[in-house]
Structure formats: C-alpha cells, structure tokens
Amino acid sequence: MLDCFAPRPSPETVPVVPVGAADLKKRLEAGSTRTVAWLESTGFKAKAGQIALLPGRNGRLARVFVGTDGGAGAEDSLWALADLPSRLPAGRYALDAKYDRRQATRAALGWALGHYAFGRYRKRERKPIDLVWPRAADRDHVVHVAEAVYLVRDLINTPAADLGPAELADAAKALARRHRAQCSVIVGDALLKRDYPMIHAVGKGSARAPRLIDISWGPARAPRVTLVGKGVCFDSGGYDLKPSAGMKLMKKDMGGAAHALGLASLIMASKLRLRLRVLIPAVENMVSGTAFRPLDVLRTRKGLTVEIGNTDAEGRLILADALAEADRDKPELLVDFATLTGAARVALGPDLPALFTDHDDLADDLLRHGRDEADPMWRLPLWRPYRPGLDSKVADLNNISDSSFAGAITAALFLKEFVADTTRWAHFDLYAWNGRARPGRPEGGEAMALRAVYALIRERFGR
C-alpha cells in the first residue's frame, strides 16, 4: 500500500481546492472578502500548477487553492495535484471538490506519482505529507498503477553496474513470486541449445551472460496476451561504438523490459482474466574478443539469416528471437516495448512513443486510450515500400538500411519479419526517460504508453 495517503481526515486536515480559470470568478464572488483579497493580492489566476496558500486566523495554513487551467480533461485531473507533494508544507490534506469516480481516481493517482523519488543510493527523508483518500476514488486501481509505474522508473533509473541481465532476471522472478506466476530463465550457452541464436550472439560479448526471461500467468484457456520487452541492460554500441554522449544514458536501454514488467505487474495485480506471457531478452552489448562484428551473418530463431550492417542496431536482433517465440503461441494480442531508435525521437521528440501496427482498429483504440488516460502516443506507418532497404546480398535481410531516412520505420519493418501478418501486434518505440521534470514526472526513467495499453487490455480482455 502506498504510504502517501491517509484513511481519514484529522482535525488539522487542510482542504485542497482545485480551481479552473473559468470557475475562478464565480468562486471569488461567492467567497469571503478576506479570501478574495488574499487571492487577488497573491496574483492567483488559477493557471495550471499555480497554488495559493490561504492562512487562517490562527496563523496556520487553512486552505490550498490549486489552478487547473479551467479544463476537465484527463490531463488536468491527472496532474493537477501531482506537484503538490513537493511544494506543500508537511501535513495532511483533503481534496475539496465534487469529483466523480474517474476524476477522483485520476487526482489520487497524480498525487501518488508526484511522491515518487529514486532513493536507492541517497537516503531521502519522506516529508510527512499525506492526502486523505478522495471518497470516490478507486483505491485499488491507484495503488496498482502507481506500483507499476514505480517499478518501471526504479528499474530504468538503476545504473547498469547494479542492473545487468542477472539482476533484471531477479526482478522478474520477484514479480512472478509476488503474483504466483511461473518464471523460467534460459542463460548463456543454453540459449543456443534452446534455439535463441540472436540473443546469444548479441550478449556473448559481455562477461555477464545473456538471458531470456519467460513469465506465464493466468488460466491456460483464457485469451492470450503476450508482452515482449527489449532488455539491453547496457549498450556500448558494440564494435560500432557509440560516442560518449550517445552512451551516457544507455543504462535506460532496458526500458522496454521495464515497461513489460510494469504492465505485467498491473495486469496481475488487477487479476484480469487472461493468459499472460512476458518474454524479455536480457543482454549487454559490449566490445570484446567474443562480441559479434559488422558483416557477420547470424541465424535467427525463425530460420531467417541476418547480415549485421551495424552492431549498434542490436535491440531489434534480440527482439526478433523473442517475437518469433511469442508469435508461435498465436496470442490474441502481442505488444512489444523497446527503446529502439533515435529516429523515433527525432520524429516525435522524447514525450511521444511511436506506435506501429498494421491493424487500424487496434491503433484507433490505443490512440483513444492514450488520449483518455493522458498517456499519449503517435502512430507511424509500417510503410512497406521501405522494406527493400533491408535487403542483403548475402543473407535474407540486413539489420539496418543504407539510407539515413525513416530509421524508426525500417526498424519496425525488420521486427515485422518475425511476426505473422494475422497476429494483432503493436510495437512501441519509446524513450522511457524524462529529460526535464514536470508535475508527477520527475527527471529520469519514465513509464510511457503503459496506462493506455493497460486500458486497452482491460477493455478487450478484462474481468
């Protein structure tokens, strides 16, 4: 249970009043002269994130006004309170608003996400600041979503020295134990015996053995949903070595795996009636005498051969083996998450994950849930005319195109080679990182599109 909520008010509980710009005039007209004078003198205009602390006659804090910029949409109700835990003085607070279940749940979730701090390496004293549970809020949903997002952030924020393939597998095992799921891990040379040659080839250059993590949960005959996450725990670029600036954030290159585990946590905690499978190829892409090289030709689990045009395009290689295995089960829905290309960031920036799918109805539903959940994404095309760019003269395909254009699309087209056309598959190319702090979203690792994908899964396969 989250420790940033209180079950009930106390005599010292301070009301928090969300106010939109359009509603401010009415509230001022209905308020006391003293309140009006205070808000006007402090320049409170109800702009998003603006707060006004109203003192009582005893000198103590009596009321907090927080601006919501006049909207009632997902963005406003989710993040309106998210900045308050870091800005308000210690104490107990209660939401003073006529929120319905949806709004109250979003407000509580924003408060919870605003409490997150990565504290593994630096002791942080938690400020004793709590919100009384909004009466209409879905408490279980808030807790489960917040725990999933915290898990994603913690995994991404952990340095590679402390989160290699083995430690990522340990995190998956711990999650499986918590929810009584089955978890198996194939390690090192056993990957060759079990026919995962690409995962082995990419990971064998590191002293830390590669792994394939495999979690199963739920009734065997329930609808099948499979999640795949790119688990490159550190990416040096291999022999096509990254420059220092490009390598600096590569502890986050397992962000796709973190998303798969976070979404799995949310699905299992919510007890959705489905058969869940999670596949995470976990590797490090390093330079060594055993690392794979440019122009090597690798065999895949699907049987296709791949010429290596660039060793720094390794994520798609390990995903190819995992997707081929996932597709073998013929799931009703297959979703992969990957911090795959810089091209997606050039196209969409850091905040918008790129969504790829051939299924228009699936894309429409994901985009709708992204808007509803204030968890945005943007669809890019699987543009088949670009597929010849992956042709190779010596193998079935190359892992990169010679062109400098459309890198995110050609990467997605590469993955598409390992998924049947009939499979309802969605691929997310995401950044998994906040470069700047915003309410409820501190600088560092971030869950992106997770809440939207969960909403779709719950709608299609939920209880």
PLY file of the C-alpha trace (Angstrom):
ply
format ascii 1.0
element vertex 463
property float x
property float y
property float z
element edge 462
property int vertex1
property int vertex2
end_header
0.00 0.00 0.00
1.28 3.46 -0.83
2.35 5.49 2.20
1.31 8.90 0.83
-2.39 8.57 1.68
-4.35 8.81 4.93
-7.53 6.81 5.55
-9.43 9.69 7.16
-9.18 13.40 7.99
-7.69 14.72 11.19
-8.59 17.99 12.98
-5.61 19.63 11.25
-6.50 18.44 7.75
-6.16 21.22 5.18
-8.64 21.37 2.27
-7.21 21.47 -1.26
-9.46 23.26 -3.74
-8.87 22.70 -7.48
-9.96 25.80 -9.40
-10.21 26.31 -13.14
-9.73 29.74 -14.66
-13.33 29.79 -15.91
-14.61 28.97 -12.43
-12.40 31.37 -10.51
-14.67 34.40 -10.93
-17.67 32.52 -9.50
-15.63 31.30 -6.56
-14.35 34.79 -5.84
-17.86 36.20 -5.92
-19.06 33.51 -3.52
-16.03 33.69 -1.24
-15.39 35.78 1.80
-13.91 39.23 1.46
-10.80 38.04 3.21
-10.31 35.10 0.82
-10.88 37.27 -2.23
-8.40 39.86 -1.01
-5.78 37.20 -0.35
-6.12 35.55 -3.77
-6.08 38.88 -5.58
-3.06 40.15 -3.63
-1.08 36.96 -4.34
-1.87 37.12 -8.07
-3.68 33.79 -8.17
-5.20 33.30 -11.65
-5.93 29.55 -11.48
-3.30 28.78 -14.11
-2.29 25.15 -14.30
0.04 24.33 -11.41
-0.40 27.69 -9.68
-1.10 27.43 -5.96
-2.25 29.84 -3.30
-1.80 29.06 0.40
-4.53 30.72 2.45
-3.66 31.33 6.11
-6.22 31.01 8.89
-6.88 33.47 11.67
-4.64 31.41 13.95
-1.74 31.81 11.54
-1.83 28.21 10.38
-2.46 27.06 6.83
-6.21 26.95 6.35
-6.79 26.16 2.67
-4.88 25.49 -0.55
-6.10 26.65 -3.93
-4.56 24.91 -6.95
-5.08 26.02 -10.54
-6.21 23.54 -13.16
-6.35 25.98 -16.11
-10.06 25.52 -16.47
-10.10 22.08 -18.09
-11.82 18.92 -17.01
-9.93 16.56 -19.28
-7.60 13.71 -18.44
-4.50 15.90 -18.46
-5.91 18.34 -15.91
-7.47 15.89 -13.49
-4.43 13.59 -13.53
-1.66 16.10 -12.99
-3.48 18.89 -11.08
-2.27 17.63 -7.68
0.92 15.89 -8.84
3.24 18.77 -7.99
1.81 19.40 -4.54
3.73 16.76 -2.53
6.98 18.59 -3.29
5.58 22.12 -2.84
3.28 22.00 0.16
4.39 22.03 3.80
4.19 18.82 5.79
0.72 17.93 6.92
-2.49 16.15 5.99
-4.62 17.36 3.10
-8.03 16.51 1.67
-9.48 17.17 -1.76
-12.32 19.71 -1.60
-14.01 19.12 -4.95
-17.11 17.41 -6.32
-15.19 14.82 -8.29
-16.79 11.72 -9.74
-15.07 8.33 -9.53
-12.98 8.88 -12.64
-11.79 12.35 -11.63
-11.10 11.34 -8.03
-9.11 8.31 -9.16
-7.02 10.42 -11.53
-6.36 13.06 -8.87
-5.25 10.41 -6.37
-3.01 8.77 -8.98
-1.40 12.11 -9.78
-0.71 12.65 -6.09
0.85 9.18 -5.84
3.06 9.67 -8.90
4.14 13.03 -7.54
5.51 11.27 -4.46
7.95 9.11 -6.42
11.65 9.53 -5.71
14.52 7.23 -6.61
16.26 6.63 -3.32
18.49 3.60 -3.79
21.78 5.47 -3.42
20.86 8.52 -1.38
18.89 8.49 1.81
15.73 10.54 1.47
13.61 11.53 4.43
9.99 11.32 3.35
8.22 14.55 4.13
5.17 13.67 6.25
2.60 14.88 3.75
-0.50 12.81 3.05
-3.71 13.11 1.10
-6.91 11.74 2.58
-8.22 9.22 0.07
-10.80 11.00 -2.11
-14.12 9.41 -1.27
-14.97 8.34 -4.82
-11.50 7.13 -5.83
-10.81 3.55 -6.94
-8.10 2.88 -4.37
-7.01 -0.50 -5.74
-6.53 0.92 -9.22
-4.48 3.84 -7.92
-2.23 1.54 -5.89
-1.73 -0.96 -8.71
-0.96 1.68 -11.34
1.38 3.61 -9.05
3.25 0.44 -8.11
3.64 -0.46 -11.80
4.98 3.00 -12.68
7.30 2.99 -9.67
8.68 -0.39 -10.80
9.35 0.91 -14.31
11.05 4.05 -13.01
13.16 2.19 -10.44
14.42 -0.35 -12.98
15.34 2.27 -15.57
16.99 4.57 -13.02
19.25 1.83 -11.65
22.79 2.00 -13.09
23.94 -0.84 -15.31
26.59 -1.89 -12.77
23.74 -2.90 -10.46
21.21 -3.99 -13.09
22.69 -6.39 -15.59
20.94 -9.35 -17.21
21.09 -11.41 -14.00
19.64 -8.64 -11.83
16.90 -7.95 -14.38
16.03 -11.64 -14.25
15.96 -11.46 -10.44
13.49 -8.57 -10.62
11.29 -10.62 -12.94
11.44 -13.62 -10.61
10.49 -11.45 -7.63
7.49 -10.08 -9.54
6.45 -13.59 -10.55
6.67 -14.84 -6.96
4.56 -11.94 -5.75
1.74 -12.88 -8.11
2.25 -16.67 -8.11
3.28 -16.71 -11.74
5.73 -19.09 -13.36
9.11 -17.71 -14.36
11.89 -19.51 -16.21
15.24 -18.12 -17.37
17.48 -19.51 -20.11
21.10 -18.47 -19.52
24.25 -18.29 -21.62
25.06 -21.15 -23.97
21.74 -22.78 -23.13
20.25 -20.15 -25.44
21.90 -21.91 -28.38
20.61 -25.31 -27.29
17.09 -23.85 -26.99
17.42 -22.09 -30.37
17.71 -18.41 -29.47
20.84 -17.67 -31.52
20.40 -13.91 -31.89
20.01 -13.28 -28.16
23.12 -15.36 -27.58
25.12 -13.63 -30.34
24.39 -10.12 -29.09
25.00 -10.96 -25.43
28.08 -13.17 -25.68
30.42 -10.21 -25.93
29.77 -9.34 -22.29
31.20 -11.06 -19.22
27.60 -11.05 -17.94
25.80 -13.89 -19.67
22.72 -13.16 -21.80
19.32 -14.47 -20.76
15.76 -14.99 -21.94
13.22 -14.34 -19.20
9.85 -16.05 -19.63
6.87 -15.36 -17.30
3.48 -17.08 -17.57
0.38 -16.27 -15.52
-3.35 -16.87 -15.65
-5.72 -19.62 -16.78
-4.34 -21.65 -19.69
-7.57 -21.40 -21.67
-8.09 -17.67 -21.19
-7.38 -15.20 -24.03
-3.64 -14.96 -24.65
-1.83 -11.64 -24.29
1.94 -11.58 -24.72
4.32 -8.75 -23.85
7.88 -8.52 -25.16
10.42 -6.03 -23.79
13.86 -5.09 -25.04
16.28 -5.78 -22.19
19.63 -4.33 -23.28
20.97 -3.54 -19.82
23.79 -1.50 -21.28
24.55 -0.65 -24.89
28.06 0.39 -25.80
27.18 0.07 -29.48
29.48 -2.92 -29.82
32.22 -2.58 -32.45
30.22 0.26 -33.99
30.98 2.05 -30.75
28.76 4.88 -29.59
30.32 8.28 -28.80
30.40 9.20 -25.12
27.34 11.45 -25.40
25.34 8.65 -27.01
26.48 6.10 -24.45
25.78 8.17 -21.34
22.11 7.22 -20.92
22.42 3.64 -22.07
21.52 2.27 -18.66
17.98 3.00 -19.86
18.24 0.76 -22.92
16.37 -1.90 -20.96
13.42 0.49 -20.71
11.30 -1.79 -22.89
11.84 -4.66 -20.47
10.92 -2.38 -17.58
7.67 -1.50 -19.36
6.82 -5.14 -19.98
7.36 -5.95 -16.30
5.46 -2.88 -15.12
2.48 -3.68 -17.35
2.60 -7.30 -16.23
2.56 -6.14 -12.61
-0.54 -4.06 -13.29
-2.34 -6.85 -15.16
-1.62 -9.46 -12.49
-2.43 -7.16 -9.56
-5.73 -6.29 -11.23
-6.46 -10.01 -11.76
-7.57 -9.60 -15.35
-8.89 -12.84 -16.74
-6.33 -13.62 -19.41
-3.33 -15.82 -20.08
-0.34 -13.52 -19.81
3.12 -14.26 -21.14
6.12 -11.95 -20.80
9.30 -12.50 -22.82
12.39 -10.40 -22.08
15.71 -10.97 -23.85
18.27 -9.56 -21.41
21.79 -8.77 -22.66
24.63 -6.30 -22.63
26.04 -5.12 -25.97
29.75 -4.83 -25.29
33.11 -4.83 -27.10
35.28 -7.90 -26.56
37.02 -10.76 -28.31
33.74 -12.67 -28.34
31.46 -9.86 -29.48
29.67 -10.07 -32.81
31.09 -7.99 -35.68
29.93 -5.88 -38.62
29.05 -8.06 -41.63
28.69 -11.19 -39.55
25.72 -13.28 -40.68
23.53 -14.55 -37.84
20.78 -17.13 -37.88
17.51 -16.36 -36.12
15.01 -18.49 -34.24
12.63 -18.13 -37.18
15.29 -19.53 -39.53
15.98 -16.30 -41.40
19.58 -15.13 -41.71
20.61 -11.56 -40.89
23.68 -9.68 -42.08
24.95 -7.22 -39.49
25.17 -3.80 -41.07
25.72 -2.16 -37.69
26.36 -3.70 -34.27
24.63 -0.73 -32.65
21.30 -1.92 -34.09
21.28 -4.82 -31.65
17.91 -4.34 -29.95
15.98 -5.48 -33.00
18.12 -8.63 -33.16
17.25 -9.86 -29.69
13.63 -8.81 -30.13
13.46 -10.86 -33.33
14.07 -14.13 -31.45
11.64 -13.16 -28.68
8.93 -12.09 -31.14
9.31 -15.30 -33.13
8.75 -17.29 -29.95
5.85 -15.09 -28.86
4.17 -15.43 -32.27
4.38 -19.21 -32.08
1.64 -19.17 -29.41
-0.71 -17.20 -31.70
-1.74 -14.73 -28.96
-4.86 -12.60 -29.36
-2.63 -9.58 -28.70
1.14 -9.19 -28.93
2.76 -5.95 -27.74
6.45 -5.12 -27.63
8.16 -2.19 -25.96
11.64 -1.03 -26.93
13.95 1.96 -26.65
14.78 1.13 -30.24
15.76 4.11 -32.40
16.96 7.67 -32.15
14.99 8.27 -35.33
11.72 7.98 -33.40
12.91 10.72 -31.07
13.92 12.93 -33.97
10.45 12.49 -35.44
8.36 12.77 -32.28
10.59 14.09 -29.51
11.10 12.48 -26.10
7.50 12.58 -24.83
5.67 10.73 -27.62
6.22 6.99 -28.10
5.95 5.86 -31.69
3.23 3.26 -32.27
3.42 0.83 -35.17
0.73 -1.66 -36.14
-0.92 -2.89 -39.33
-4.30 -3.18 -37.59
-6.25 0.07 -37.84
-8.80 -0.84 -35.17
-6.03 -1.67 -32.72
-4.28 1.62 -33.48
-7.53 3.57 -33.12
-8.26 2.01 -29.74
-4.73 2.58 -28.45
-4.77 6.22 -29.55
-8.19 6.70 -27.93
-6.98 5.27 -24.64
-3.83 7.37 -24.88
-5.99 10.49 -25.03
-8.35 9.30 -22.28
-5.51 8.37 -19.92
-3.27 11.40 -20.63
-0.72 8.81 -21.76
-0.02 9.94 -25.33
1.48 8.18 -28.32
1.61 8.80 -32.06
1.15 6.30 -34.87
3.81 5.95 -37.55
3.31 3.75 -40.63
4.75 0.33 -41.37
5.48 1.67 -44.84
6.21 -1.41 -46.97
7.90 0.46 -49.84
10.83 0.99 -47.44
11.26 -2.75 -46.86
13.75 -3.26 -49.75
16.16 -1.10 -47.78
16.70 -4.10 -45.50
17.69 -6.43 -48.33
21.10 -8.09 -48.13
23.22 -9.60 -50.92
24.43 -12.45 -48.70
21.59 -13.07 -46.21
17.81 -12.95 -46.01
17.94 -9.40 -44.66
20.21 -6.78 -43.12
19.61 -5.36 -39.66
19.81 -1.78 -40.98
19.08 0.18 -44.12
21.79 2.02 -46.04
19.52 5.06 -46.07
19.65 7.64 -43.29
15.91 8.22 -43.64
12.96 6.65 -41.77
15.07 4.75 -39.25
12.19 4.06 -36.87
10.04 2.71 -39.71
12.74 0.42 -41.11
13.45 -0.89 -37.60
9.76 -1.69 -37.17
9.71 -3.35 -40.61
12.63 -5.52 -39.51
10.64 -6.67 -36.46
7.60 -7.27 -38.66
9.55 -10.02 -40.45
9.24 -12.12 -37.28
5.50 -11.70 -36.67
2.75 -13.23 -38.78
0.51 -10.82 -40.69
-2.51 -12.30 -38.93
-1.15 -11.58 -35.45
-2.56 -8.47 -33.78
0.79 -6.90 -33.00
1.69 -3.43 -31.75
5.25 -2.16 -31.48
6.20 0.81 -29.28
9.45 2.66 -29.92
9.81 4.83 -26.81
12.32 6.98 -24.98
11.46 5.83 -21.43
13.07 8.92 -19.92
12.09 12.39 -18.74
14.80 14.87 -19.64
13.04 17.54 -17.60
10.87 17.41 -14.51
7.12 18.06 -14.75
4.35 17.55 -12.19
4.26 13.86 -11.32
7.03 13.08 -13.80
10.48 13.68 -12.32
13.63 13.71 -14.39
14.75 10.14 -15.04
13.15 6.87 -16.04
9.51 7.02 -17.08
6.63 4.73 -17.99
5.19 5.73 -21.36
2.04 4.35 -23.00
1.78 1.79 -20.18
-1.50 3.08 -18.77
-3.00 3.37 -22.25
-2.05 -0.19 -23.20
-3.43 -1.46 -19.89
-6.72 0.35 -20.53
-7.00 -1.34 -23.92
-6.20 -4.77 -22.49
-8.70 -4.28 -19.69
-11.36 -3.18 -22.18
-10.77 -6.12 -24.52
-9.84 -8.92 -22.13
-10.75 -7.64 -18.66
-12.87 -9.15 -15.96
0 1
1 2
2 3
3 4
4 5
5 6
6 7
7 8
8 9
9 10
10 11
11 12
12 13
13 14
14 15
15 16
16 17
17 18
18 19
19 20
20 21
21 22
22 23
23 24
24 25
25 26
26 27
27 28
28 29
29 30
30 31
31 32
32 33
33 34
34 35
35 36
36 37
37 38
38 39
39 40
40 41
41 42
42 43
43 44
44 45
45 46
46 47
47 48
48 49
49 50
50 51
51 52
52 53
53 54
54 55
55 56
56 57
57 58
58 59
59 60
60 61
61 62
62 63
63 64
64 65
65 66
66 67
67 68
68 69
69 70
70 71
71 72
72 73
73 74
74 75
75 76
76 77
77 78
78 79
79 80
80 81
81 82
82 83
83 84
84 85
85 86
86 87
87 88
88 89
89 90
90 91
91 92
92 93
93 94
94 95
95 96
96 97
97 98
98 99
99 100
100 101
101 102
102 103
103 104
104 105
105 106
106 107
107 108
108 109
109 110
110 111
111 112
112 113
113 114
114 115
115 116
116 117
117 118
118 119
119 120
120 121
121 122
122 123
123 124
124 125
125 126
126 127
127 128
128 129
129 130
130 131
131 132
132 133
133 134
134 135
135 136
136 137
137 138
138 139
139 140
140 141
141 142
142 143
143 144
144 145
145 146
146 147
147 148
148 149
149 150
150 151
151 152
152 153
153 154
154 155
155 156
156 157
157 158
158 159
159 160
160 161
161 162
162 163
163 164
164 165
165 166
166 167
167 168
168 169
169 170
170 171
171 172
172 173
173 174
174 175
175 176
176 177
177 178
178 179
179 180
180 181
181 182
182 183
183 184
184 185
185 186
186 187
187 188
188 189
189 190
190 191
191 192
192 193
193 194
194 195
195 196
196 197
197 198
198 199
199 200
200 201
201 202
202 203
203 204
204 205
205 206
206 207
207 208
208 209
209 210
210 211
211 212
212 213
213 214
214 215
215 216
216 217
217 218
218 219
219 220
220 221
221 222
222 223
223 224
224 225
225 226
226 227
227 228
228 229
229 230
230 231
231 232
232 233
233 234
234 235
235 236
236 237
237 238
238 239
239 240
240 241
241 242
242 243
243 244
244 245
245 246
246 247
247 248
248 249
249 250
250 251
251 252
252 253
253 254
254 255
255 256
256 257
257 258
258 259
259 260
260 261
261 262
262 263
263 264
264 265
265 266
266 267
267 268
268 269
269 270
270 271
271 272
272 273
273 274
274 275
275 276
276 277
277 278
278 279
279 280
280 281
281 282
282 283
283 284
284 285
285 286
286 287
287 288
288 289
289 290
290 291
291 292
292 293
293 294
294 295
295 296
296 297
297 298
298 299
299 300
300 301
301 302
302 303
303 304
304 305
305 306
306 307
307 308
308 309
309 310
310 311
311 312
312 313
313 314
314 315
315 316
316 317
317 318
318 319
319 320
320 321
321 322
322 323
323 324
324 325
325 326
326 327
327 328
328 329
329 330
330 331
331 332
332 333
333 334
334 335
335 336
336 337
337 338
338 339
339 340
340 341
341 342
342 343
343 344
344 345
345 346
346 347
347 348
348 349
349 350
350 351
351 352
352 353
353 354
354 355
355 356
356 357
357 358
358 359
359 360
360 361
361 362
362 363
363 364
364 365
365 366
366 367
367 368
368 369
369 370
370 371
371 372
372 373
373 374
374 375
375 376
376 377
377 378
378 379
379 380
380 381
381 382
382 383
383 384
384 385
385 386
386 387
387 388
388 389
389 390
390 391
391 392
392 393
393 394
394 395
395 396
396 397
397 398
398 399
399 400
400 401
401 402
402 403
403 404
404 405
405 406
406 407
407 408
408 409
409 410
410 411
411 412
412 413
413 414
414 415
415 416
416 417
417 418
418 419
419 420
420 421
421 422
422 423
423 424
424 425
425 426
426 427
427 428
428 429
429 430
430 431
431 432
432 433
433 434
434 435
435 436
436 437
437 438
438 439
439 440
440 441
441 442
442 443
443 444
444 445
445 446
446 447
447 448
448 449
449 450
450 451
451 452
452 453
453 454
454 455
455 456
456 457
457 458
458 459
459 460
460 461
461 462
